[in-house]
């Protein structure tokens, strides 16, 4: 009996040693809790692991007479003069270059989390003046600032643009894409790092992308099942506080990598999203309809106008040829329409099948769903975009 007790104790004490002395050995079958679920990394955000938006003002030069008109864009003119003066060229007065080879632009980029000094970023370039096309232009050195006013990157390089605009002397214009905006691949270099480090973290907050009480609890249950202790505590429908066990402090990255690969089944509220302008309907799987009868039939009145030519008889000397309007009016009350009875609490698939049997189109479906909701039979929320 004593031997069995020692064996059980040795097995229990061996679990925390999976990360002892910095040695990383992942637990087997970590995702067995919900094998067909969604990865945690796809439904939550880790606190502090986020992008930062950068913006800057600069000049694009080298345009083929498709840039800003300097007389009507004073900010472009002043920017050009200031840039040349910094380079030691005095163009004050009447020496300002004329033409449309320069364009004032706004430059934007996203600074990824944990981006290091010297890393390159893609930037987007957009005209803010009267420039017609940025093709062939080159962005000059442009500092990119964050919301705190500090410069985090510097952008420069040739602008890539797939759009074009071509006009003829008669006024005809052909435009493809948006010629007044473009991108520069790897066009910015990071000059300042964001001061955030994971090392030494004792706790981390997970934020759900779609807040939900049930999903928050399921995520906490999966994490606690993996760590074999109460490490995750749901604070509200969108926040889970994750306390990092002491045995994982030296292998924090490996711990987070394992956590984000765990799988859960996210829950979702019953909702019907309707875009009336485009006739789009999106319904979740939990949408249910109580017993209700649905009839779809429209009174359709068609009026056709056609001009006909009335001519006199042959060899007539007094008749005249005239254009006479002819109208053709027809009324259809939809005799082939049917009424459908949805008995019991039907599912989404049964609702779609019933509507298809009635020959209901997307726009008529929107009207029917509003009517079912008004009757109290639709057990879901309707969100109109």
BAMIKE-594150 format. One record per residue (C-alpha): residue number from 1; residue in three letters; z, x, y. Coordinates in nm, 2 decimals, always signed. Each point is the difference from the previous one (the first is absolute). Example, Ala and Ser with C-alpha at 12.3 -4.5 7.8 and 13.67 -1.06 7.14 Angstrom:
BEGIN
SITE   n res     zz     xx     yy
SITE   1 ALA  +0.78  +1.23  -0.45
SITE   2 SER  -0.07  +0.14  +0.34
// end
This chain:
BEGIN
SITE   n res     zz     xx     yy
SITE   1 UNK  +0.00  +0.00  +0.00
SITE   2 UNK  +0.08  +0.28  +0.23
SITE   3 UNK  -0.34  +0.16  -0.06
SITE   4 UNK  -0.17  -0.33  +0.10
SITE   5 UNK  +0.20  -0.02  +0.32
SITE   6 UNK  -0.10  +0.35  +0.10
SITE   7 UNK  -0.36  -0.07  -0.07
SITE   8 UNK  +0.00  -0.31  +0.22
SITE   9 UNK  +0.17  +0.19  +0.28
SITE  10 UNK  -0.25  +0.28  -0.02
SITE  11 UNK  -0.29  -0.24  +0.03
SITE  12 UNK  +0.15  -0.17  +0.30
SITE  13 UNK  +0.07  +0.33  +0.18
SITE  14 UNK  -0.36  +0.12  -0.07
SITE  15 UNK  -0.16  -0.27  +0.22
SITE  16 UNK  +0.11  +0.14  +0.33
SITE  17 UNK  -0.10  +0.34  -0.12
SITE  18 UNK  -0.37  -0.10  +0.02
SITE  19 UNK  -0.01  +0.16  +0.35
SITE  20 UNK  +0.27  +0.25  -0.04
SITE  21 UNK  -0.06  +0.35  +0.14
SITE  22 UNK  -0.31  -0.12  +0.17
SITE  23 UNK  -0.18  -0.07  -0.33
SITE  24 UNK  -0.21  -0.31  +0.02
SITE  25 UNK  -0.05  -0.21  -0.32
SITE  26 UNK  -0.12  -0.35  +0.07
SITE  27 UNK  +0.15  -0.28  -0.21
SITE  28 UNK  -0.22  -0.15  -0.27
SITE  29 UNK  -0.13  -0.35  +0.04
SITE  30 UNK  +0.11  -0.02  +0.36
SITE  31 UNK  -0.25  -0.28  +0.06
SITE  32 UNK  +0.08  -0.21  -0.30
SITE  33 UNK  +0.19  -0.25  +0.22
SITE  34 UNK  -0.33  -0.15  +0.13
SITE  35 UNK  -0.29  +0.17  -0.16
SITE  36 UNK  -0.26  -0.23  +0.15
SITE  37 UNK  +0.15  -0.02  +0.34
SITE  38 UNK  -0.08  +0.16  +0.33
SITE  39 UNK  +0.11  +0.35  +0.09
SITE  40 UNK  +0.29  +0.01  +0.25
SITE  41 UNK  -0.20  +0.24  +0.22
SITE  42 UNK  -0.26  -0.27  +0.06
SITE  43 UNK  +0.25  -0.26  +0.12
SITE  44 UNK  +0.25  +0.20  +0.20
SITE  45 UNK  +0.02  +0.26  +0.28
SITE  46 UNK  +0.24  +0.29  -0.01
SITE  47 UNK  +0.20  +0.03  +0.32
SITE  48 UNK  -0.13  +0.28  +0.22
SITE  49 UNK  -0.31  +0.05  -0.20
SITE  50 UNK  -0.25  -0.14  +0.25
SITE  51 UNK  -0.30  +0.09  +0.22
SITE  52 UNK  +0.02  +0.06  +0.37
SITE  53 UNK  -0.28  -0.11  +0.24
SITE  54 UNK  -0.15  +0.25  +0.24
SITE  55 UNK  -0.22  -0.06  +0.30
SITE  56 UNK  -0.17  +0.22  +0.26
SITE  57 UNK  -0.26  -0.01  +0.28
SITE  58 UNK  -0.29  +0.24  +0.00
SITE  59 UNK  -0.37  +0.06  +0.08
SITE  60 UNK  -0.30  +0.00  -0.22
SITE  61 UNK  -0.28  +0.22  +0.13
SITE  62 UNK  -0.36  +0.08  -0.11
SITE  63 UNK  -0.12  -0.36  +0.00
SITE  64 UNK  -0.37  -0.07  +0.04
SITE  65 UNK  +0.02  -0.20  +0.33
SITE  66 UNK  +0.21  -0.27  -0.18
SITE  67 UNK  +0.34  +0.09  +0.16
SITE  68 UNK  +0.19  -0.14  +0.29
SITE  69 UNK  -0.15  -0.05  +0.34
SITE  70 UNK  +0.22  +0.23  +0.21
SITE  71 UNK  -0.04  -0.20  +0.32
SITE  72 UNK  +0.12  -0.32  -0.16
SITE  73 UNK  +0.27  +0.16  -0.22
SITE  74 UNK  +0.23  +0.20  +0.23
SITE  75 UNK  +0.25  +0.09  -0.28
SITE  76 UNK  -0.28  +0.18  -0.19
SITE  77 UNK  -0.10  +0.18  +0.32
SITE  78 UNK  +0.35  +0.11  +0.08
SITE  79 UNK  +0.07  +0.11  -0.36
SITE  80 UNK  -0.32  +0.21  +0.00
SITE  81 UNK  +0.09  +0.16  +0.33
SITE  82 UNK  +0.36  +0.08  -0.12
SITE  83 UNK  -0.13  +0.14  -0.32
SITE  84 UNK  -0.24  +0.23  +0.17
SITE  85 UNK  +0.26  +0.12  +0.25
SITE  86 UNK  +0.23  +0.09  -0.29
SITE  87 UNK  -0.28  +0.22  -0.13
SITE  88 UNK  -0.04  +0.17  +0.34
SITE  89 UNK  -0.30  -0.20  +0.13
SITE  90 UNK  +0.03  -0.16  +0.34
SITE  91 UNK  -0.21  -0.32  +0.02
SITE  92 UNK  +0.18  -0.18  +0.28
SITE  93 UNK  -0.22  -0.17  +0.26
SITE  94 UNK  -0.37  -0.03  -0.07
SITE  95 UNK  +0.00  +0.23  -0.30
SITE  96 UNK  +0.09  -0.26  -0.25
SITE  97 UNK  -0.26  -0.01  -0.28
SITE  98 UNK  -0.21  -0.32  -0.01
SITE  99 UNK  -0.15  -0.17  -0.30
SITE 100 UNK  +0.14  -0.18  -0.30
SITE 101 UNK  +0.08  +0.27  -0.25
SITE 102 UNK  +0.38  -0.04  +0.01
SITE 103 UNK  +0.22  -0.30  -0.12
SITE 104 UNK  +0.37  -0.07  +0.04
SITE 105 UNK  +0.15  -0.09  -0.34
SITE 106 UNK  +0.33  -0.10  -0.16
SITE 107 UNK  +0.09  +0.20  -0.31
SITE 108 UNK  +0.23  -0.14  -0.27
SITE 109 UNK  +0.14  +0.13  -0.33
SITE 110 UNK  +0.28  -0.07  -0.25
SITE 111 UNK  +0.25  +0.28  -0.06
SITE 112 UNK  +0.10  -0.03  -0.37
SITE 113 UNK  +0.36  +0.04  -0.12
SITE 114 UNK  +0.10  +0.36  -0.07
SITE 115 UNK  -0.32  +0.14  +0.15
SITE 116 UNK  +0.05  +0.37  +0.06
SITE 117 UNK  -0.11  +0.23  +0.28
SITE 118 UNK  -0.37  +0.09  -0.02
SITE 119 UNK  -0.10  -0.30  -0.21
SITE 120 UNK  -0.32  -0.17  +0.11
SITE 121 UNK  -0.04  -0.37  +0.08
SITE 122 UNK  -0.29  -0.24  +0.04
SITE 123 UNK  -0.03  -0.15  +0.35
SITE 124 UNK  -0.18  -0.30  +0.14
SITE 125 UNK  -0.18  +0.02  +0.33
SITE 126 UNK  -0.08  -0.31  +0.22
SITE 127 UNK  -0.17  -0.02  +0.34
SITE 128 UNK  +0.19  -0.16  +0.29
SITE 129 UNK  -0.27  +0.03  +0.26
SITE 130 UNK  -0.37  -0.11  +0.03
SITE 131 UNK  -0.12  +0.24  -0.27
SITE 132 UNK  -0.27  -0.16  -0.22
SITE 133 UNK  +0.00  +0.24  -0.29
SITE 134 UNK  +0.22  +0.29  -0.12
SITE 135 UNK  -0.25  +0.15  -0.25
SITE 136 UNK  -0.04  +0.37  +0.03
SITE 137 UNK  +0.31  +0.04  +0.22
SITE 138 UNK  +0.28  +0.25  -0.04
SITE 139 UNK  +0.36  -0.08  +0.08
SITE 140 UNK  +0.17  +0.27  +0.20
SITE 141 UNK  +0.36  +0.11  -0.06
SITE 142 UNK  +0.22  -0.32  +0.02
SITE 143 UNK  +0.38  +0.00  -0.04
SITE 144 UNK  +0.12  -0.29  -0.22
SITE 145 UNK  +0.34  -0.14  +0.09
SITE 146 UNK  +0.25  -0.23  -0.18
SITE 147 UNK  +0.21  -0.27  +0.15
SITE 148 UNK  +0.27  +0.26  +0.11
SITE 149 UNK  -0.26  +0.17  +0.23
SITE 150 UNK  -0.01  +0.32  -0.21
SITE 151 UNK  -0.32  +0.16  -0.11
SITE 152 UNK  -0.03  +0.01  -0.38
SITE 153 UNK  -0.36  +0.09  -0.05
SITE 154 UNK  -0.31  +0.12  +0.18
SITE 155 UNK  -0.35  -0.14  -0.07
SITE 156 UNK  -0.35  +0.15  +0.05
SITE 157 UNK  -0.34  -0.01  -0.17
SITE 158 UNK  -0.33  -0.18  -0.03
SITE 159 UNK  +0.01  -0.38  -0.02
SITE 160 UNK  -0.16  -0.16  -0.30
SITE 161 UNK  -0.15  -0.34  +0.07
SITE 162 UNK  -0.21  -0.21  -0.23
SITE 163 UNK  -0.09  -0.26  +0.26
SITE 164 UNK  -0.28  +0.00  +0.25
SITE 165 UNK  -0.15  -0.20  +0.29
SITE 166 UNK  -0.36  +0.01  +0.09
SITE 167 UNK  -0.17  -0.19  +0.29
SITE 168 UNK  -0.36  -0.04  +0.12
SITE 169 UNK  -0.14  -0.03  +0.34
SITE 170 UNK  -0.05  -0.37  -0.05
SITE 171 UNK  +0.37  -0.05  -0.04
SITE 172 UNK  +0.01  -0.04  -0.38
SITE 173 UNK  +0.31  +0.17  -0.16
SITE 174 UNK  +0.07  +0.10  -0.36
SITE 175 UNK  +0.37  +0.08  -0.09
SITE 176 UNK  +0.15  +0.12  -0.32
SITE 177 UNK  +0.37  +0.03  -0.05
SITE 178 UNK  +0.21  +0.10  +0.30
SITE 179 UNK  -0.15  +0.30  +0.17
SITE 180 UNK  +0.28  +0.04  +0.25
SITE 181 UNK  +0.26  +0.11  -0.26
SITE 182 UNK  +0.00  +0.26  -0.27
SITE 183 UNK  +0.22  +0.23  -0.21
SITE 184 UNK  +0.06  +0.37  -0.04
SITE 185 UNK  +0.09  +0.10  -0.35
SITE 186 UNK  +0.29  +0.25  +0.00
SITE 187 UNK  -0.04  +0.01  +0.38
SITE 188 UNK  +0.37  +0.05  +0.09
SITE 189 UNK  +0.25  +0.27  -0.08
SITE 190 UNK  +0.37  -0.08  -0.02
SITE 191 UNK  +0.20  +0.21  +0.25
SITE 192 UNK  +0.34  -0.16  -0.04
SITE 193 UNK  +0.18  -0.13  -0.30
SITE 194 UNK  +0.21  -0.32  -0.02
SITE 195 UNK  +0.36  +0.10  -0.06
SITE 196 UNK  +0.08  -0.19  -0.32
SITE 197 UNK  +0.11  +0.16  -0.32
SITE 198 UNK  +0.08  -0.16  -0.34
SITE 199 UNK  +0.21  +0.28  -0.12
SITE 200 UNK  +0.37  -0.07  +0.02
SITE 201 UNK  -0.05  -0.38  +0.01
SITE 202 UNK  +0.29  -0.19  -0.17
SITE 203 UNK  -0.15  -0.35  +0.04
SITE 204 UNK  -0.33  -0.16  +0.07
SITE 205 UNK  -0.11  -0.34  +0.10
SITE 206 UNK  -0.29  -0.18  -0.16
SITE 207 UNK  -0.18  -0.27  +0.21
SITE 208 UNK  -0.20  -0.26  -0.17
SITE 209 UNK  -0.35  -0.06  +0.14
SITE 210 UNK  +0.03  -0.37  -0.09
SITE 211 UNK  +0.37  -0.10  +0.04
SITE 212 UNK  +0.14  -0.21  -0.28
SITE 213 UNK  +0.35  -0.06  -0.14
SITE 214 UNK  -0.12  +0.00  -0.37
SITE 215 UNK  -0.22  +0.30  +0.04
SITE 216 UNK  +0.27  +0.20  +0.17
SITE 217 UNK  +0.25  -0.07  -0.28
SITE 218 UNK  -0.25  +0.08  -0.27
SITE 219 UNK  -0.07  +0.34  +0.16
SITE 220 UNK  +0.37  +0.08  +0.02
SITE 221 UNK  +0.04  -0.10  -0.37
SITE 222 UNK  -0.28  +0.22  -0.11
SITE 223 UNK  +0.13  +0.30  +0.19
SITE 224 UNK  +0.36  -0.05  -0.12
SITE 225 UNK  -0.14  -0.03  -0.36
SITE 226 UNK  -0.17  +0.33  +0.04
SITE 227 UNK  +0.29  +0.19  +0.16
SITE 228 UNK  +0.26  -0.17  -0.23
SITE 229 UNK  +0.22  -0.07  +0.29
SITE 230 UNK  +0.02  -0.22  +0.31
SITE 231 UNK  -0.22  +0.21  +0.22
SITE 232 UNK  -0.21  -0.27  +0.17
SITE 233 UNK  +0.16  -0.28  +0.20
SITE 234 UNK  -0.22  -0.27  +0.16
SITE 235 UNK  +0.12  -0.06  +0.36
SITE 236 UNK  -0.24  -0.27  +0.09
SITE 237 UNK  -0.34  -0.14  -0.11
SITE 238 UNK  -0.18  +0.31  +0.15
SITE 239 UNK  +0.25  +0.29  -0.04
SITE 240 UNK  +0.14  +0.18  -0.30
SITE 241 UNK  +0.26  +0.27  +0.05
SITE 242 UNK  -0.05  +0.28  -0.26
SITE 243 UNK  +0.29  +0.23  -0.04
SITE 244 UNK  -0.12  +0.32  -0.16
SITE 245 UNK  +0.22  +0.11  -0.30
SITE 246 UNK  +0.15  +0.34  +0.03
SITE 247 UNK  -0.18  +0.13  -0.31
SITE 248 UNK  -0.34  -0.05  +0.18
SITE 249 UNK  +0.08  +0.18  +0.33
SITE 250 UNK  -0.17  +0.32  -0.10
SITE 251 UNK  -0.31  -0.18  -0.13
SITE 252 UNK  -0.04  -0.26  +0.27
SITE 253 UNK  -0.38  +0.00  +0.00
SITE 254 UNK  -0.02  -0.05  -0.38
SITE 255 UNK  +0.25  -0.28  +0.03
SITE 256 UNK  -0.20  -0.19  +0.26
SITE 257 UNK  -0.32  +0.06  -0.20
SITE 258 UNK  +0.16  -0.17  -0.30
SITE 259 UNK  +0.14  -0.29  +0.21
SITE 260 UNK  -0.33  -0.08  +0.15
SITE 261 UNK  -0.17  -0.01  -0.34
SITE 262 UNK  +0.24  -0.27  -0.14
SITE 263 UNK  -0.16  -0.34  -0.03
SITE 264 UNK  +0.12  -0.35  +0.09
SITE 265 UNK  -0.14  -0.34  +0.02
SITE 266 UNK  +0.00  -0.10  +0.37
SITE 267 UNK  +0.07  -0.37  +0.07
SITE 268 UNK  -0.18  -0.19  +0.27
SITE 269 UNK  +0.05  -0.33  +0.18
SITE 270 UNK  -0.24  -0.29  -0.06
SITE 271 UNK  -0.23  +0.01  +0.30
SITE 272 UNK  -0.35  -0.11  +0.09
SITE 273 UNK  -0.18  +0.20  +0.26
SITE 274 UNK  -0.29  -0.17  +0.18
SITE 275 UNK  -0.26  +0.15  +0.23
SITE 276 UNK  -0.17  -0.31  +0.14
SITE 277 UNK  -0.25  +0.20  +0.20
SITE 278 UNK  -0.15  +0.17  -0.30
SITE 279 UNK  +0.08  -0.26  -0.26
SITE 280 UNK  +0.22  +0.24  -0.20
SITE 281 UNK  +0.29  -0.12  -0.22
SITE 282 UNK  +0.25  +0.22  -0.18
SITE 283 UNK  +0.26  -0.16  -0.23
SITE 284 UNK  +0.28  +0.18  -0.19
SITE 285 UNK  +0.07  -0.05  -0.37
SITE 286 UNK  +0.32  -0.19  +0.07
SITE 287 UNK  -0.17  -0.28  +0.20
SITE 288 UNK  +0.08  -0.34  -0.17
SITE 289 UNK  -0.11  -0.35  +0.07
SITE 290 UNK  +0.20  -0.31  -0.09
SITE 291 UNK  -0.18  -0.31  -0.14
SITE 292 UNK  -0.26  -0.11  +0.25
SITE 293 UNK  -0.34  -0.17  +0.00
SITE 294 UNK  -0.28  +0.17  +0.19
SITE 295 UNK  -0.33  -0.17  +0.11
SITE 296 UNK  -0.28  +0.19  +0.17
SITE 297 UNK  -0.28  -0.20  +0.15
SITE 298 UNK  -0.17  +0.02  +0.34
SITE 299 UNK  -0.21  -0.25  +0.19
SITE 300 UNK  -0.31  +0.20  +0.09
SITE 301 UNK  -0.24  -0.12  +0.26
SITE 302 UNK  -0.33  +0.20  +0.02
SITE 303 UNK  -0.22  -0.04  +0.30
SITE 304 UNK  -0.34  +0.17  -0.01
SITE 305 UNK  -0.22  +0.02  +0.31
SITE 306 UNK  -0.37  +0.08  -0.04
SITE 307 UNK  -0.27  -0.01  +0.26
SITE 308 UNK  -0.33  -0.16  -0.10
SITE 309 UNK  -0.34  +0.00  +0.17
SITE 310 UNK  -0.16  -0.35  +0.07
SITE 311 UNK  -0.38  +0.02  +0.04
SITE 312 UNK  -0.25  -0.28  +0.09
SITE 313 UNK  -0.26  -0.12  -0.23
SITE 314 UNK  -0.32  +0.19  -0.04
SITE 315 UNK  -0.26  -0.04  +0.28
SITE 316 UNK  +0.27  -0.17  +0.22
SITE 317 UNK  -0.05  +0.04  +0.37
SITE 318 UNK  +0.33  -0.16  +0.12
SITE 319 UNK  +0.26  +0.14  -0.24
SITE 320 UNK  +0.22  +0.31  +0.07
SITE 321 UNK  +0.16  +0.26  -0.23
SITE 322 UNK  +0.38  -0.01  +0.03
SITE 323 UNK  +0.30  +0.16  -0.17
SITE 324 UNK  +0.23  -0.27  -0.14
SITE 325 UNK  +0.36  +0.06  -0.12
SITE 326 UNK  +0.09  -0.13  -0.34
SITE 327 UNK  +0.36  -0.03  -0.13
SITE 328 UNK  +0.11  -0.02  -0.36
SITE 329 UNK  +0.37  -0.11  -0.05
SITE 330 UNK  +0.16  +0.00  -0.35
SITE 331 UNK  +0.36  -0.07  -0.10
SITE 332 UNK  +0.18  +0.14  -0.31
SITE 333 UNK  +0.35  -0.11  -0.09
SITE 334 UNK  +0.03  +0.24  -0.29
SITE 335 UNK  -0.02  -0.24  -0.30
SITE 336 UNK  +0.00  +0.29  -0.24
SITE 337 UNK  +0.34  +0.12  +0.12
SITE 338 UNK  +0.30  -0.03  -0.23
SITE 339 UNK  +0.37  -0.03  +0.03
SITE 340 UNK  +0.22  +0.25  -0.18
SITE 341 UNK  +0.36  -0.05  -0.10
SITE 342 UNK  +0.22  +0.31  -0.02
SITE 343 UNK  +0.28  -0.11  -0.23
SITE 344 UNK  +0.31  +0.20  -0.06
SITE 345 UNK  +0.06  +0.33  +0.19
SITE 346 UNK  -0.34  +0.17  -0.02
SITE 347 UNK  -0.05  +0.37  +0.04
SITE 348 UNK  -0.25  +0.18  +0.22
SITE 349 UNK  -0.26  +0.02  -0.27
SITE 350 UNK  +0.02  -0.37  -0.07
SITE 351 UNK  -0.03  -0.08  +0.37
SITE 352 UNK  -0.31  +0.22  +0.03
SITE 353 UNK  -0.16  -0.16  -0.30
SITE 354 UNK  +0.07  -0.35  +0.13
SITE 355 UNK  -0.15  +0.08  +0.34
SITE 356 UNK  -0.31  +0.16  -0.16
SITE 357 UNK  -0.05  -0.31  -0.21
SITE 358 UNK  -0.01  -0.21  +0.32
SITE 359 UNK  -0.26  +0.24  +0.15
SITE 360 UNK  +0.24  +0.10  +0.28
SITE 361 UNK  -0.11  +0.29  +0.22
SITE 362 UNK  +0.24  +0.24  +0.17
SITE 363 UNK  +0.01  -0.18  +0.33
SITE 364 UNK  +0.06  -0.34  -0.16
SITE 365 UNK  +0.27  +0.17  -0.21
SITE 366 UNK  +0.18  +0.10  +0.32
SITE 367 UNK  +0.01  -0.36  +0.11
SITE 368 UNK  +0.12  -0.12  -0.34
SITE 369 UNK  +0.28  +0.26  -0.01
SITE 370 UNK  +0.12  -0.11  +0.35
SITE 371 UNK  +0.00  -0.36  -0.12
SITE 372 UNK  +0.19  +0.09  -0.32
SITE 373 UNK  +0.25  +0.20  +0.20
SITE 374 UNK  +0.05  -0.30  +0.24
SITE 375 UNK  +0.07  -0.22  -0.30
SITE 376 UNK  +0.27  +0.23  -0.12
SITE 377 UNK  -0.17  +0.07  -0.33
SITE 378 UNK  -0.08  +0.37  +0.08
SITE 379 UNK  +0.29  +0.22  -0.10
SITE 380 UNK  -0.10  +0.29  +0.21
SITE 381 UNK  -0.02  +0.12  +0.36
SITE 382 UNK  -0.33  -0.02  +0.18
SITE 383 UNK  -0.08  +0.29  +0.24
SITE 384 UNK  -0.30  -0.05  +0.23
SITE 385 UNK  -0.16  +0.32  +0.13
// end
